[in-house]
Amino acid sequence: MKQINYNRSGQELRWAEWQQLRFYRVPADIEGWLRDTGSLTARLKSVCKESFRVRLLRQEWGRPLYSEQRLLGMNMGEIAIVREVELICDGTPWVFARTLIPARSLRGPARRLSMLGEKPLGEVLFADPRMTRGTTEMARLSKQHRLYDVATKGQAWKRNEIWGRRTLFHLAGHPLLVNEIFLPEAIGNS
């Protein structure tokens, strides 16, 4: 089982709830995206001029990072499906998304989440009346973070920092964690 090291320094990103970010300078073009509580899939579809699609980059069993494990209420050694995708608007990646679904969450109606392929997770979650949205945290990613490298791989541009959020969802009482890293060259043009 392969684990990607998402931070070269051995420390994880500093995730914080919105109220804790008041001392950071969050760019105006990203703030609305970070704070939005609706379906990101629906919002992207509404701003894409021609097309929206999901590109599956990888989906495999893996071990969450410590902070992810804690947020998901997982025990040490438990595994999860790790799904990484790009959300593409008019041919350009706008968002890198990393979802973690603990093995114990893949029961009942949540089992279908392991077979999404290139179907948008947001469509499934926001269409299900059993879905509840929990904590959302934000983070600033810099070039020193491995997650920055993974999210921006193949992009022609490189900024000193990008922003992301992660949200804990529950589907029929089972937790899953969705990380969304916003690629500002695209988002800033919306």
ZIGI-V808782 format. One record per backbone hydrogen bond with DSSP energy under -1.0 kcal/mol. NH is the residue of the N-H (numbers start at 1). CO is the residue of the C=O. If there is no record, write none. Layout:
BEGIN
nh	co
NH	CO
NH	CO
END
This chain:
BEGIN
nh	co
10	7
15	13
16	138
20	17
21	18
24	21
26	24
30	27
31	27
34	30
35	31
43	39
44	40
45	41
46	42
47	43
48	44
53	88
55	86
57	84
58	84
60	82
62	80
69	65
70	66
71	67
72	68
74	69
78	75
80	62
81	101
82	60
83	99
84	58
85	97
86	55
87	95
88	53
89	92
90	51
92	89
94	87
95	87
96	181
97	85
98	179
99	83
100	177
101	81
103	79
105	102
106	103
107	105
110	107
111	108
113	110
114	111
115	112
119	116
124	120
125	121
126	122
128	125
131	128
132	170
134	168
137	166
138	16
139	164
141	162
145	142
147	6
149	145
150	146
151	147
152	148
155	152
162	141
164	139
165	180
166	137
167	178
168	135
169	176
170	132
171	174
172	130
174	171
176	169
177	100
178	167
179	98
180	165
181	96
182	163
183	94
186	183
187	183
188	184
189	186
190	187
END
